[in-house]
Amino acid sequence: MKNTYYLIVLFSCILFATQSCRTVKHRQRKNLQSVYFQLKDSLAGSDIRYMKDSIRIIFPEHVVFQLNSSEILENFKVPLTRFVNTLQYYPGLDVLITGYTDNTGEAEYNNKLSKERAESAQQFLVYKGMLAPRLKTWGLGEKNPLFTNDTPENRARNRRVEFVILYADQE
């Protein structure tokens, strides 16, 4: 009899925890959908993709960084500011910033430069009011090009940062 009681209590706890997790996930997804639609409105023309538990943003500016530079070009600062303004309303979200390069140069140098590009974007977002702990950076060098690296124009377009919006570990 005692074992049956413990099994019922254990089962009830598991059921409650499962339902609670589902409720939190559902609320998070609704919030992400809201962020997605706001970003679509404020960043018209950007490639914004809503996935199950994240949102990926690639800005439409075809050249974000000059060759061998991690300094953000002026034309990229306006949409980045709009991006920050939208995210300020959602403190439970974190942002992964991923930097990229074209395929010229040594892989080690490109990895370092791509990390610097992500950090440059991070510094700009912090300057505009985002809290640094919400931002994570990652440099991927020449991996995942959006365009073939066969022309100077396409190489310039691959010098970019991408943003992935995620829910923070704790809500």
Contact map, one row per residue, 1 for C-alpha under 8 A:
111110000000000000000000000000000000000000000000000000000000000000000000000000000000000000000000000000000000000000000000000000000000000000000000000000000000000000000000000
111111000000000000000000000000000000000000000000000000000000000000000000000000000000000000000000000000000000000000000000000000000000000000000000000000000000000000000000000
111111100000000000000000000000000000000000000000000000000000000000000000000000000000000000000000000000000000000000000000000000000000000000000000000000000000000000000000000
111111110000000000000000000000000000000000000000000000000000000000000000000000000000000000000000000000000000000000000000000000000000000000000000000000000000000000000000000
111111111000000000000000000000000000000000000000000000000000000000000000000000000000000000000000000000000000000000000000000000000000000000000000000000000000000000000000000
011111111100000000000000000000000000000000000000000000000000000000000000000000000000000000000000000000000000000000000000000000000000000000000000000000000000000000000000000
001111111110000000000000000000000000000000000000000000000000000000000000000000000000000000000000000000000000000000000000000000000000000000000000000000000000000000000000000
000111111111000000000000000000000000000000000000000000000000000000000000000000000000000000000000000000000000000000000000000000000000000000000000000000000000000000000000000
000011111111100000000000000000000000000000000000000000000000000000000000000000000000000000000000000000000000000000000000000000000000000000000000000000000000000000000000000
000001111111110000000000000000000000000000000000000000000000000000000000000000000000000000000000000000000000000000000000000000000000000000000000000000000000000000000000000
000000111111111000000000000000000000000000000000000000000000000000000000000000000000000000000000000000000000000000000000000000000000000000000000000000000000000000000000000
000000011111111100000000000000000000000000000000000000000000000000000000000000000000000000000000000000000000000000000000000000000000000000000000000000000000000000000000000
000000001111111110000000000000000000000000000000000000000000000000000000000000000000000000000000000000000000000000000000000000000000000000000000000000000000000000000000000
000000000111111111000000000000000000000000000000000000000000000000000000000000000000000000000000000000000000000000000000000000000000000000000000000000000000000000000000000
000000000011111111100000000000000000000000000000000000000000000000000000000000000000000000000000000000000000000000000000000000000000000000000000000000000000000000000000000
000000000001111111110000000000000000000000000000000000000000000000000000000000000000000000000000000000000000000000000000000000000000000000000000000000000000000000000000000
000000000000111111111000000000000000000000000000000000000000000000000000000000000000000000000000000000000000000000000000000000000000000000000000000000000000000000000000000
000000000000011111111100000000000000000000000000000000000000000000000000000000000000000000000000000000000000000000000000000000000000000000000000000000000000000000000000000
000000000000001111111110000000000000000000000000000000000000000000000000000000000000000000000000000000000000000000000000000000000000000000000000000000000000000000000000000
000000000000000111111111000000000000000000000000000000000000000000000000000000000000000000000000000000000000000000000000000000000000000000000000000000000000000000000000000
000000000000000011111111100000000000000000000000000000000000000000000000000000000000000000000000000000000000000000000000000000000000000000000000000000000000000000000000000
000000000000000001111111110000000000000000000000000000000000000000000000000000000000000000000000000000000000000000000000000000000000000000000000000000000000000000000000000
000000000000000000111111111000000000000000000000000000000000000000000000000000000000000000000000000000000000000000000000000000000000000000000000000000000000000000000000000
000000000000000000011111111100000000000000000000000000000000000000000000000000000000000000000000000000000000000000000000000000000000000000000000000000000000000000000000000
000000000000000000001111111110000000000000000000000000000000000000000000000000000000000000000000000000000000000000000000000000000000000000000000000000000000000000000000000
000000000000000000000111111111000000000000000000000000000000000000000000000000000000000000000000000000000000000000000000000000000000000000000000000000000000000000000000000
000000000000000000000011111111100000000000000000000000000000000000000000000000000000000000000000000000000000000000000000000000000000000000000000000000000000000000000000000
000000000000000000000001111111110000000000000000000000000000000000000000000000000000000000000000000000000000000000000000000000000000000000000000000000000000000000000010000
000000000000000000000000111111111000000000000000000110000000000000000000000000000000000000000000000000000000000000000000000000000000000000000000000000000000000000000000000
000000000000000000000000011111111100000000000000000000000000000000000000000000000000000000000000000000000000000000000000000000000000000000000000000000000000000000000000000
000000000000000000000000001111111110000000000000000000000000000000000000000000000000000000000000000000000000000000000000000000000000000000000000000000000000000000000000000
000000000000000000000000000111111111000000000000000011100000000000000000000000000000000000000000000000000000000000000000000000000000000000000000000000000000000000000000000
000000000000000000000000000011111111100000000000010000000000000000000000000000000000000000000000000000000000000000000000000000000000000000000000000000000000000000000000000
000000000000000000000000000001111111110000000000000000000000000000000000000000000000000000000000000000000000000000000000000000000000000000000000000000000000000000000000000
000000000000000000000000000000111111111000000000000000000000000000000000000000000000011000000000000000000000000000000000000000000000000000000000000000000000000000000000000
000000000000000000000000000000011111111100000001110000100000000000000000000000000000000000000000000000000000000000000000000000000000000000000000000000000000000000000000000
000000000000000000000000000000001111111110000000000000000000000000000000000000000000000000000000000000000000000000000000000000000000000000000000000000000000000000000000000
000000000000000000000000000000000111111111000000000000000000000000000000000000000000010000000000000000000000000000000000000000000000000000000000000000000000000000000000000
000000000000000000000000000000000011111111110001000000000000000000000000000000000010010000000000000000000000000000000000000000000000000000000000000000000000000000000000000
000000000000000000000000000000000001111111110101000000000000000000000000000000000000000000000000000000000000000000000000000000000000000000000000000000000000000000000000000
000000000000000000000000000000000000111111110000000000000000000000000000000000000000000000000000000000000000000000000000000000000000000000000000000000000000000000000000000
000000000000000000000000000000000000011111110000000000000000000000000000000000000110010000000000000000000000000000000000000000000000000000000000000000000000000000000000000
000000000000000000000000000000000000001111111100000000000010000000000000000000100110000000000000000000000000000000000000000000000000000000000000000000000000000000000000000
000000000000000000000000000000000000001111111100000000000000000000000000000000000000000000000000000000000000000000000000000000000000000000000000000000000000000000000000000
000000000000000000000000000000000000000000111110000000000011000000000000000000000000000000000000000000000000000000000000000000000000000000000000000000000000000000000000000
000000000000000000000000000000000000000100111111000000001111000000000000000000000000000000000000000000000000000000000000000000000000000000000000000000000000000000000000000
000000000000000000000000000000000000000000001111100000011111000000000000000000000000000000000000000000000000000000000000000000000000000000000000000000000000000000000000000
000000000000000000000000000000000001001100000111110000111100000000000000000000000000000000000000000000000000000000000000000000000000000000000000000000000000000000000000000
000000000000000000000000000000000001000000000011111000111000000000000000000000000000000000000000000000000000000000000000000000000000000000000000000000000000000000000000000
000000000000000000000000000000001001000000000001111111110000000000000000000000000000000000000000000000000000000000000000000000000000000000000000000000000000000000000000000
000000000000000000000000000000000000000000000000111111110000000000000000000000000000000000000000000000000000000000000000000000000000000000000000000000000000000000000000000
000000000000000000000000000010000000000000000000011111000000000000000000000000000000000000000000000000000000000000000000000000000000000000000000000000000000000000000000000
000000000000000000000000000010010000000000000000011111100000000000000000000000000000000000000000000000000000000000000000000000000000000000000000000000000000000000000110000
000000000000000000000000000000010000000000000000011111110000000000000000000000000000000000000000000000000000000000000000000000000000000000000000000000000000000000011110000
000000000000000000000000000000010001000000000001111011111000000000000000000000000000000000000000000000000000000000000000000000000000000000000000000000000000000000011100000
000000000000000000000000000000000000000000000011111001111100000000000000000000000000000000000000000000000000000000000000000000000000000000000000000000000000000001111000000
000000000000000000000000000000000000000000000111100000111110000000000000000000000000000000000000000000000000000000000000000000000000000000000000000000000000000001110000000
000000000000000000000000000000000000000000000111000000011111000000000000000000000000000000000000000000000000000000000000000000000000000000000000000000000000000011100000000
000000000000000000000000000000000000000000101110000000001111100000000000000000100000000000000000000000000000000000000000000000000000000000000000000000000000000001000000000
000000000000000000000000000000000000000000001110000000000111110000000000000000000000000000000000000000000000000000000000000000000000000000000000000000000000000000000000000
000000000000000000000000000000000000000000000000000000000011111100000000001100000000000000000000000000000000000000000000000000000000000000000000000000000000000000000000000
000000000000000000000000000000000000000000000000000000000001111100000000000000000000000000000000000000000000000000000000000000000000000000000000000000000001100000000000000
000000000000000000000000000000000000000000000000000000000000111111000000100000000000000000000000000000000000000000000000000000000000000000000000000000000001111100000000000
000000000000000000000000000000000000000000000000000000000000111111000001101100000000000000000000000000000000000000000000000000000000000000000000000000000000101110000000000
000000000000000000000000000000000000000000000000000000000000001111101111100000000000000000000000000000000000000000000000000000000000000000000000000000000001001100000000000
000000000000000000000000000000000000000000000000000000000000001111111110100000000000000000000000000000000000000000000000000000000000000000000000000000000001001000000000000
000000000000000000000000000000000000000000000000000000000000000011111000000000000000000000000000000000000000000000000000000000000000000000000000000000000001001000000000000
000000000000000000000000000000000000000000000000000000000000000001111100000000000000000000000000000000000000000010000000000000000000000000000000000000000000000000000000000
000000000000000000000000000000000000000000000000000000000000000011111110000000000000000000000000000000000000000010001000000000000000000000000000000000000000000000000000000
000000000000000000000000000000000000000000000000000000000000000011011111000000000000000000000000000000000000000011011001000000000000000000000000000000000000000000000000000
000000000000000000000000000000000000000000000000000000000000000011001111100000000000000000000000000000000000000000001001000000000000000000000000000000000000000000000000000
000000000000000000000000000000000000000000000000000000000000000110000111110110000000000000000000000000000000000000001001100000000000000000000000000000000000000000000000000
000000000000000000000000000000000000000000000000000000000000001111000011111110000000000000000000000000000000000000000000000000000000000000000000000000000000000000000000000
000000000000000000000000000000000000000000000000000000000000000000000001111111000000000000000000000000000000000000000000000000000000000000000000000000000000000000000000000
000000000000000000000000000000000000000000000000000000000000100100000000111111000000000000000000000000000000000000000000000000000000000000000000000000000000000000000000000
000000000000000000000000000000000000000000000000000000000000100100000001111111110000000000000000000000000000000000000000000000000000000000000000000000000000000000000000000
000000000000000000000000000000000000000000000000000000000000000000000001111111111000000000000000000000000000000000000000000000000000000000000000000000000000000000000000000
000000000000000000000000000000000000000000000000000000000000000000000000011111111100000000000000000000000000000000000000000000000000000000000000000000000000000000000000000
000000000000000000000000000000000000000000100000000000000010000000000000000111111110000000000000000000000000000000000000000000000000000000000000000000000000000000000000000
000000000000000000000000000000000000000000000000000000000000000000000000000111111111000000000000000000000000000000000000000010000000000000000000000000000000000000000000000
000000000000000000000000000000000000000000000000000000000000000000000000000011111111100000000000000000000000000000000000000010010000000000000000000000000000000000000000000
000000000000000000000000000000000000000001100000000000000000000000000000000001111111110000000000000000000000000000000000000000000000000000000000000000000000000000000000000
000000000000000000000000000000000000001001100000000000000000000000000000000000111111111000000000000000000000000000000000000000000000000000000000000000000000000000000000000
000000000000000000000000000000000000000000000000000000000000000000000000000000011111111100000000000000000000000000000000000010011100000000000000000000000000000000000000000
000000000000000000000000000000000000000000000000000000000000000000000000000000001111111110000000000000000000000000000000000000000000000000000000000000000000000000000000000
000000000000000000000000000000000010011001000000000000000000000000000000000000000111111111000000000000000000000000000000000000000000000000000000000000000000000000000000000
000000000000000000000000000000000010000000000000000000000000000000000000000000000011111111101000000000000000000000000000000000000000000000000000000000000000000000000000000
000000000000000000000000000000000000000000000000000000000000000000000000000000000001111111100000000000000000000000000000000000001100000000000000000000000000000000000000000
000000000000000000000000000000000000000000000000000000000000000000000000000000000000111111100000000000000000000000000000000000000000000000000000000000000000000000000000000
000000000000000000000000000000000000000000000000000000000000000000000000000000000000011111111000000000000000000000000000000000000000000000000000000000000000000000000000000
000000000000000000000000000000000000000000000000000000000000000000000000000000000000001111111100000000000000000000000000000000000000000000000000000000000000000000000000000
000000000000000000000000000000000000000000000000000000000000000000000000000000000000000001111100000000000000000000000000000000000000000000000000000000000000000000000011011
000000000000000000000000000000000000000000000000000000000000000000000000000000000000001001111110000000000000000000000000000000000000010000000000000000000000000000001111000
000000000000000000000000000000000000000000000000000000000000000000000000000000000000000000111111000000000000000000000000000000000000011100000000000000000000000000001111000
000000000000000000000000000000000000000000000000000000000000000000000000000000000000000000001111100000000000000000000000000000000000011100000000000000000000000000111100000
000000000000000000000000000000000000000000000000000000000000000000000000000000000000000000000111110000000000000000000000000000000000001111000000000000000000000000111100000
000000000000000000000000000000000000000000000000000000000000000000000000000000000000000000000011111000000000000000000110110000000000001111000000000000000000000011110000000
000000000000000000000000000000000000000000000000000000000000000000000000000000000000000000000001111100000000000001100100000000000000000011110000000000000000000011100000000
000000000000000000000000000000000000000000000000000000000000000000000000000000000000000000000000111110000000000001111100000000000000000011111000000000000000001111000000000
000000000000000000000000000000000000000000000000000000000000000000000000000000000000000000000000011111000000011011101000000000000000000000111110100000000000011110000000000
000000000000000000000000000000000000000000000000000000000000000000000000000000000000000000000000001111100000011011000000000000000000000000011110000000000010011100000000000
000000000000000000000000000000000000000000000000000000000000000000000000000000000000000000000000000111110000010000000000000000000000000000001100100010000011011000000000000
000000000000000000000000000000000000000000000000000000000000000000000000000000000000000000000000000011111000010000000000000000000000000000000100000010000010000000000000000
000000000000000000000000000000000000000000000000000000000000000000000000000000000000000000000000000001111100000000000000000000000000000000000000000000000000000000000000000
000000000000000000000000000000000000000000000000000000000000000000000000000000000000000000000000000000111110110000000000000000000000000000000000000000000000000000000000000
000000000000000000000000000000000000000000000000000000000000000000000000000000000000000000000000000000011111110000000000000000000000000000000000000000000000000000000000000
000000000000000000000000000000000000000000000000000000000000000000000000000000000000000000000000000000001111111000000000000000000000000000001100000000000000000000000000000
000000000000000000000000000000000000000000000000000000000000000000000000000000000000000000000000000000000111111100000000000000000000000000000000000000000000000000000000000
000000000000000000000000000000000000000000000000000000000000000000000000000000000000000000000000000000001111111110000000000000000000000000000000000000000000000000000000000
000000000000000000000000000000000000000000000000000000000000000000000000000000000000000000000000000111101111111111000000000000000000000000001100000000000000000000000000000
000000000000000000000000000000000000000000000000000000000000000000000000000000000000000000000000000110000011111111100000000000000000000000111100000000000000000000000000000
000000000000000000000000000000000000000000000000000000000000000000000000000000000000000000000000000000000001111111110000000000000000000000101000000000000000000000000000000
000000000000000000000000000000000000000000000000000000000000000000011100000000000000000000000000000110000000111111111000000000000000000000101000000000000000000000000000000
000000000000000000000000000000000000000000000000000000000000000000000100000000000000000000000000011110000000011111111100000000000000000001111000000000000000000000000000000
000000000000000000000000000000000000000000000000000000000000000000000000000000000000000000000000011100000000001111111110000000000000000011111000000000000000000000000000000
000000000000000000000000000000000000000000000000000000000000000000000100000000000000000000000000001000000000000111111111000000000000000000100000000000000000000000000000000
000000000000000000000000000000000000000000000000000000000000000000001111000000000000000000000000001100000000000011111111100000000000000000100000000000000000000110000000000
000000000000000000000000000000000000000000000000000000000000000000000000000000000000000000000000111000000000000001111111110000000000000011100000000000000000000010000000000
000000000000000000000000000000000000000000000000000000000000000000000000000000000000000000000000100000000000000000111111111000000000000010000000000000000000000000000000000
000000000000000000000000000000000000000000000000000000000000000000000111000000000000000000000000000000000000000000011111111100000000000000000000000000000000000000000000000
000000000000000000000000000000000000000000000000000000000000000000000001000000000000000000000000100000000000000000001111111110000000000000000000000000000000000010000000000
000000000000000000000000000000000000000000000000000000000000000000000000000000000000000000000000100000000000000000000111111111000001001110000000000000000000000000000000000
000000000000000000000000000000000000000000000000000000000000000000000000000000000000000000000000000000000000000000000011111111100000000000000000000000000000000000000000000
000000000000000000000000000000000000000000000000000000000000000000000000000000000000000000000000000000000000000000000001111111110000000000000000000000000000000000000000000
000000000000000000000000000000000000000000000000000000000000000000000000000000011001000000000000000000000000000000000000111111111100000000000000000000000000000000000000000
000000000000000000000000000000000000000000000000000000000000000000000000000000000000000000000000000000000000000000000000011111111111000000000000000000000000000000000000000
000000000000000000000000000000000000000000000000000000000000000000000000000000000000000000000000000000000000000000000000001111111100000000000000000000000000000000000000000
000000000000000000000000000000000000000000000000000000000000000000000000000000001001000000000000000000000000000000000000000111111100000000000000000000000000000000000000000
000000000000000000000000000000000000000000000000000000000000000000000000000000000001000100000000000000000000000000000000000011111110000000000000000000000000000000000000000
000000000000000000000000000000000000000000000000000000000000000000000000000000000001000100000000000000000000000000000000000011111111010000000000000000000000000000000000000
000000000000000000000000000000000000000000000000000000000000000000000000000000000000000000000000000000000000000000000000000001001111111000000000000000000000000000000000000
000000000000000000000000000000000000000000000000000000000000000000000000000000000000000000000000000000000000000000000000010001000111111000000000000000000000000000000000000
000000000000000000000000000000000000000000000000000000000000000000000000000000000000000000000000000000000000000000000000000000000011111100000000000000000000000000000000000
000000000000000000000000000000000000000000000000000000000000000000000000000000000000000000001110000000000000000000000000000000000111111100000000000000000000000000000001000
000000000000000000000000000000000000000000000000000000000000000000000000000000000000000000000111100000000000000000000000010000000011111110000000000000000000000000000000000
000000000000000000000000000000000000000000000000000000000000000000000000000000000000000000000111100000000000000000000000010000000000111111000000000000000000000000000000000
000000000000000000000000000000000000000000000000000000000000000000000000000000000000000000000001111000000000000000100110010000000000001111100000000000000000000000000000000
000000000000000000000000000000000000000000000000000000000000000000000000000000000000000000000001111000000000000001100100000000000000000111110000000000000000000000000000000
000000000000000000000000000000000000000000000000000000000000000000000000000000000000000000000000011100000000001111111100000000000000000011111000000000000000000000000000000
000000000000000000000000000000000000000000000000000000000000000000000000000000000000000000000000011110000000001001100000000000000000000001111110000000000000000000000000000
000000000000000000000000000000000000000000000000000000000000000000000000000000000000000000000000001111000010011111100000000000000000000000111110000000000000000000000000000
000000000000000000000000000000000000000000000000000000000000000000000000000000000000000000000000000111100010011000000000000000000000000000011111100000000000000000000000000
000000000000000000000000000000000000000000000000000000000000000000000000000000000000000000000000000110000000000000000000000000000000000000011111100000000000000000000000000
000000000000000000000000000000000000000000000000000000000000000000000000000000000000000000000000000000000000000000000000000000000000000000000111110000000000000000000000000
000000000000000000000000000000000000000000000000000000000000000000000000000000000000000000000000000101000000000000000000000000000000000000000111111110000000010000000000000
000000000000000000000000000000000000000000000000000000000000000000000000000000000000000000000000000000000000000000000000000000000000000000000001111100000000110000000000000
000000000000000000000000000000000000000000000000000000000000000000000000000000000000000000000000000000000000000000000000000000000000000000000000111110000110110000000000000
000000000000000000000000000000000000000000000000000000000000000000000000000000000000000000000000000000000000000000000000000000000000000000000000111111100110000000000000000
000000000000000000000000000000000000000000000000000000000000000000000000000000000000000000000000000001100000000000000000000000000000000000000000101111110110010000000000000
000000000000000000000000000000000000000000000000000000000000000000000000000000000000000000000000000000000000000000000000000000000000000000000000000111110110000000000000000
000000000000000000000000000000000000000000000000000000000000000000000000000000000000000000000000000000000000000000000000000000000000000000000000000111111110000000000000000
000000000000000000000000000000000000000000000000000000000000000000000000000000000000000000000000000000000000000000000000000000000000000000000000000011111111000000000000000
000000000000000000000000000000000000000000000000000000000000000000000000000000000000000000000000000000000000000000000000000000000000000000000000000000111111100000000000000
000000000000000000000000000000000000000000000000000000000000000000000000000000000000000000000000000000000000000000000000000000000000000000000000001111111111110000000000000
000000000000000000000000000000000000000000000000000000000000000000000000000000000000000000000000000011100000000000000000000000000000000000000000001111111111111000000000000
000000000000000000000000000000000000000000000000000000000000011011100000000000000000000000000000000001000000000000000000000000000000000000000000000000011111111000000000000
000000000000000000000000000000000000000000000000000000000000011100000000000000000000000000000000000000000000000000000000000000000000000000000000011000001111111100000000000
000000000000000000000000000000000000000000000000000000000000001000000000000000000000000000000000000111000000000000000000000000000000000000000000111010000111111100000000000
000000000000000000000000000000000000000000000000000000000000001111100000000000000000000000000000001111000000000000000000000000000000000000000000000000000011111110000000000
000000000000000000000000000000000000000000000000000000000000001110000000000000000000000000000000001110000000000000001000000000000000000000000000000000000000111111000000000
000000000000000000000000000000000000000000000000000000000100000100000000000000000000000000000000111100000000000000001100100000000000000000000000000000000000001111100000000
000000000000000000000000000000000000000000000000000000011110000000000000000000000000000000000000111000000000000000000000000000000000000000000000000000000000000111110000000
000000000000000000000000000000000000000000000000000000011100000000000000000000000000000000000011110000000000000000000000000000000000000000000000000000000000000011111000000
000000000000000000000000000000000000000000000000000001111000000000000000000000000000000000000011100000000000000000000000000000000000000000000000000000000000000001111100000
000000000000000000000000000000000000000000000000000001110000000000000000000000000000000000001111000000000000000000000000000000000000000000000000000000000000000000111110000
000000000000000000000000000000000000000000000000000011100000000000000000000000000000000000001111000000000000000000000000000000000000000000000000000000000000000000011111000
000000000000000000000000000100000000000000000000000011000000000000000000000000000000000000011100000000000000000000000000000000000000000000000000000000000000000000001111101
000000000000000000000000000000000000000000000000000000000000000000000000000000000000000000011100000000000000000000000000000000000000010000000000000000000000000000000111111
000000000000000000000000000000000000000000000000000000000000000000000000000000000000000000000000000000000000000000000000000000000000000000000000000000000000000000000011111
000000000000000000000000000000000000000000000000000000000000000000000000000000000000000000010000000000000000000000000000000000000000000000000000000000000000000000000001111
000000000000000000000000000000000000000000000000000000000000000000000000000000000000000000010000000000000000000000000000000000000000000000000000000000000000000000000011111
